[in-house]
């Protein structure tokens, strides 16, 4: 369910950074299509924004851990695997 949303959001970021480059403006590192991949963007967002936020909420509402925090950790792990696969693919494509 979230994948199409993530794709649209990343494309919007990339379009903005492309325009900023053309205009000679500084580009936010998390918006630069030359530096960001979907897995790295998601790992950072989940790790530094979502998990800490929902861990805090779970201190008040216990069920949030099971409903949000645990699935977010699994999602982060899945993106870590995707990142590893992408990096391995790049290694194979890079001439030595």
Secondary structure, 3 states (H helix, E strand, C coil): CHHHHHHHHHHHHHHHHHHHHHHCCCCCHHHCCCCCCHHHHHHHHHHHHHHHHHHHHHCCCCHHHHHHHHHHHHHHHHHHHHHHHHHHHHHHHCCC
